[in-house]
Amino acid sequence: MKRNSRLSLALHALGHMAAEPRQPRTSTEIAEHNQTNPVFVRRVLGLLREAGLLVSEKGPRGGWLLAHAPEDISLTDVYLALGERFMRPDPDGTDNPPQCLVERELRTEVDAALSAAEATLTDHLSRVPISRLGAVLRRP
């Protein structure tokens, strides 16, 4: 997956958390592992905290922890918590003249295709718990 996306960072971090659910992870530790900035990590994981997927503890032994058992958090939960969506054309943008019937029809068809594809994606990801990601770290 693309290393600089919010979804990639979140899934990677949660996969490691799923392997050791009781071990708090600091933003700095996650950032170093993902070769990114701790501020970016806090912003991304903050969205997951707002969605109830993570909790954060302050202090010298603090960090980020899963709010639920790893098998109870699906990849779709993370995808939706981050507000990730397939790109949609800007309906009011200058590239989309509202008076053009062809453009309106094209937008309708593309939007329907993207909605169907996203439904397929979220359906598949809903059957994949983050515990599956953590399990790869425990394989011999």
N, C-alpha and C positions, 0 to 999 in steps of 0.2 A: 504494500500500500504506500501511497505517497506519504513521505515522512513529515511533511510540514502541515498536514491537515489536522483539524481538530479531532475528527473521528479516528484517524490513525493513532494519534497520541493517546486519546482516551482509551481505546480498545487495548493498546499495548500496555498502558499503565494498569488497567483493570485486569488484564491477563496475569500480570505479575502479582497483583494484589490477590487474585483468586488462588494462586499457588500457595500463598501464606496469608490467609485472611485476617489473622490477628496481629500481623506485623505492620505498624504504621509506616507509611512512605512519605518522605518529605518532598516538597516541590523541587528542591535542589537536586535530590537524588533522582527523581523522575526526569528532570530536565537534563542532567548529565547523561543518563542512560539513553535519552532520545535526542541528544545533541541539539537542545533548544534552550530557551530562556525560562527561568523559574516563574517569571511574571506571566508568560504565555501559559505555562502549566497551571498556575493558580486560576487564571481566567477560565480555562477549559474545565478543570475539575470543579470550579465554583458552580458552573452550570449543572454539573452532575449532582452536586450537593443540593442545589435548589430543587432539583427533580426528585430528591430523596434517595438517590442511589449511593451517595457517599456521605460520610461525616468527616469533620476535621476536628482535630484536637490541638490546642495550642500548648506551648511549653517545650522543654528540652526533650521530652519523650513523645512529643506530639507528632502529628502528620495526618495523612489521609487514610481512611479505613472504609471498607465496604459497609454500607448501611444494612445490607441483607446478605443472606448466604449466597455464595457464587452461583449456585444452581438456580437461584430465584431471579437473577438479573440476565435478561436476554440481550443479544446484540441490537435488537430493535429498540429496547428500552434506552440504550445509549444513543443510538441514531436519532431517536425522537427527542431526547433530552437536550441534545446539542442543536436542535433546530435544523439539522441537515436535511436538505431537500434537493431533488434534482433541479437543475437550472431551468427556470421558466422565462420566456421572453417578457420584457417589460411591456405590459399592454398599452401604456401611455407614452412609450418612448418614441423618439423621432424616427426610429427605423420601422415603426408600426403605424402607418397612417390609418386612423380609424375609419375613414371614408372608403377605403379600398376593400371591396368585397372579397377579393382573392386573399388578401392578407388576413382578414377576419376568419375565413374558412381554414386557411393554413394554420393559423394560431389555434383554432378549435381542434383540428386533427392532431397537431403536435402535442397540445396539452393533454388530450385524451390518451395518446401513446405514452407520454411521460407518466401520467397518473397510473396507467396499467402496469408499466414497468416498475414504478415505485411500490405499488401494491404487492407485486411478485417479490420484490426485494425484501420488504418488511415482513412479508409472510414467511419467507425462508429464514431470515435472521431471527424471527421470533422463536424459532425452534432450536436456536443455538445459544446455550447459556455460556456466560463467561467462564464457568468452571471448566469448560472444554479447552479454553485457551490456557488456563492455569495448569491443566493436566499435562500439557506437553513438557512442562518444566520438571515434572516428577517422573517422566519416563526414563527407564534405564538406558 
